[in-house]
Amino acid sequence: MQRLLAATLLISMLARVVAADTEPWANEKPLVSPSRSFTIVQRRDSGWTTTVHFQHTNADVVLTDMWDWPALFYIAPDDRWILQVQKSGSGDNISFLFRVDPEGRLWRMEPAIMQLAWAFIERTESLHETALYHTGIDFRSWDLRSHLVRFTFHGTNTARQAHLDVPLTYDFQKHVIARDTKA
């Protein structure tokens, strides 16, 4: 039984190592935007740093936050939005939404999308941040026709020992979070 468990763990670890090379956070592997207008590169020095390089202006934007872990970046098909899902602790992540304007400037939307999601969860689920652990979001899709990014807010309720998955949307035009009725 122990050998089977050890073999299963080894196979799982090897699969993750092989898959890591294709992930959008692989060390120093550029993530190219759909229209090829910019690339995102993460490097590990004393922590993980991120650089967005714009092709037409040959300009770099270095994100000033430094993290202990690489982030996942999801780029909208029109190259106008970037969602960063950043591991922030054991089982937790935070997230930021960036807008890329026509001049190639990068704007981080404030308040952060995770803060808006928390406010929505507290208001609609009557759960405070202290009632949940292993919280974060999982990207689902871009819906540019409806001006939405679709994602799932997740967490574990400490009192009920139950997992919470709430499908949400963020509306780029209205700047609001709502429950995703199409999930």
C-alpha positions in Angstrom: 0.0 0.0 0.0 2.8 2.4 0.9 4.6 1.6 -2.4 1.5 2.3 -4.4 1.0 5.6 -2.6 4.7 6.6 -3.1 4.4 5.6 -6.8 1.3 7.7 -7.2 2.8 10.7 -5.6 6.0 10.4 -7.8 3.9 10.2 -11.0 1.8 13.2 -9.9 5.0 15.2 -9.2 6.5 14.3 -12.5 3.3 15.2 -14.4 3.4 18.7 -12.7 7.1 19.2 -13.7 6.4 18.3 -17.3 3.2 20.5 -17.4 5.0 23.4 -15.7 7.0 24.1 -18.9 3.7 24.8 -20.8 2.1 26.9 -18.0 1.8 30.7 -18.5 4.0 31.2 -15.4 7.0 29.1 -16.5 10.2 30.9 -15.4 11.4 33.4 -18.0 9.1 31.9 -20.7 7.2 34.8 -22.3 3.4 34.7 -22.4 2.5 36.3 -25.7 -0.8 38.2 -26.0 -3.3 36.9 -28.6 -2.6 39.9 -31.0 1.1 39.7 -30.3 1.1 43.3 -29.1 2.8 42.5 -25.8 4.5 39.8 -23.8 4.5 39.0 -20.1 7.7 37.6 -18.5 8.1 36.5 -14.9 11.6 36.1 -13.5 12.7 34.8 -10.1 15.4 36.8 -8.4 14.9 37.3 -4.7 11.2 37.0 -5.5 9.1 36.8 -8.6 9.0 40.0 -10.7 6.8 40.6 -13.8 7.6 42.6 -16.9 5.1 43.5 -19.6 6.9 44.3 -22.9 4.9 46.3 -25.5 6.0 45.5 -29.1 5.0 48.6 -30.9 6.6 51.1 -28.5 9.4 48.7 -27.4 8.6 49.8 -23.8 8.6 47.7 -20.7 6.3 48.0 -17.7 7.7 46.4 -14.5 5.0 45.5 -12.0 6.4 46.7 -8.7 4.9 44.0 -6.5 7.3 41.2 -5.7 5.8 37.8 -4.8 7.1 34.5 -3.4 5.3 32.6 -6.1 4.7 33.1 -9.9 1.3 34.3 -11.0 -1.1 33.1 -13.6 -2.0 35.7 -16.3 -5.1 35.5 -18.5 -5.1 37.9 -21.5 -8.4 38.9 -23.2 -8.6 37.9 -26.8 -8.6 41.7 -27.8 -5.4 42.4 -25.8 -7.2 45.0 -23.8 -7.5 43.2 -20.4 -5.1 41.1 -18.3 -6.3 39.2 -15.2 -3.5 38.3 -12.8 -4.3 35.5 -10.3 -1.5 35.6 -7.7 -0.9 33.0 -5.0 -0.7 34.8 -1.8 -0.4 32.0 0.8 -1.1 28.4 1.4 -4.3 27.7 -0.6 -5.1 31.4 -1.1 -4.8 33.8 -4.0 -5.6 37.4 -4.8 -6.2 38.9 -8.1 -5.8 42.1 -10.1 -7.4 43.3 -13.4 -5.4 45.4 -15.7 -6.6 47.5 -18.6 -4.3 48.0 -21.6 -5.1 51.3 -23.3 -4.6 52.0 -27.1 -1.3 53.8 -26.3 0.1 50.7 -24.6 -0.2 52.0 -21.1 -1.1 49.5 -18.3 -3.7 50.5 -15.7 -4.4 48.4 -12.6 -8.1 48.6 -11.8 -8.8 49.7 -8.2 -10.3 48.4 -6.0 -8.8 45.1 -7.0 -11.2 42.5 -8.4 -10.6 40.3 -5.4 -11.7 43.1 -3.0 -14.9 43.5 -5.1 -15.5 39.8 -5.0 -15.1 39.7 -1.2 -17.5 42.6 -0.8 -20.1 40.8 -3.0 -19.6 37.5 -1.0 -20.0 39.3 2.3 -23.2 41.1 1.1 -24.9 38.1 -0.6 -23.6 35.1 1.3 -23.4 36.8 4.8 -19.9 35.4 5.2 -17.1 37.5 6.5 -13.5 37.0 5.3 -12.6 35.5 8.7 -15.2 32.7 8.2 -13.4 31.3 5.1 -10.0 30.0 4.4 -8.3 28.8 1.2 -9.9 31.6 -0.7 -9.4 33.0 -4.1 -10.7 33.0 -7.6 -10.4 30.7 -10.6 -10.6 32.3 -14.1 -13.3 30.8 -16.4 -13.6 32.9 -19.5 -13.7 36.3 -21.2 -17.0 37.4 -22.6 -16.0 40.6 -24.5 -19.4 40.9 -26.3 -21.0 41.3 -22.8 -18.0 43.2 -21.4 -17.4 40.5 -18.8 -14.7 38.4 -17.2 -16.2 35.2 -15.8 -14.6 33.6 -12.7 -15.4 31.5 -9.7 -14.9 32.7 -6.1 -13.9 29.8 -3.9 -13.3 29.2 -0.2 -13.9 26.8 2.7 -16.3 27.8 5.4 -14.6 27.0 8.7 -17.8 26.8 10.7 -19.6 24.4 8.4 -16.5 22.6 6.9 -18.1 23.1 3.5 -16.5 24.3 0.3 -18.0 27.4 -1.3 -17.9 27.9 -5.1 -19.7 31.0 -6.4 -19.7 31.8 -10.1 -19.2 35.6 -10.6 -18.7 38.1 -13.4 -17.0 41.5 -13.4 -18.5 44.0 -15.8 -15.8 46.2 -17.5 -18.3 49.0 -18.3 -20.3 49.1 -15.0 -17.3 48.1 -12.8 -19.5 45.8 -10.7 -19.4 42.2 -9.6 -22.5 40.0 -10.0 -23.5 36.4 -9.7 -23.0 34.6 -13.0 -26.4 33.4 -14.2 -24.9 31.5 -17.1 -22.6 29.3 -15.1 
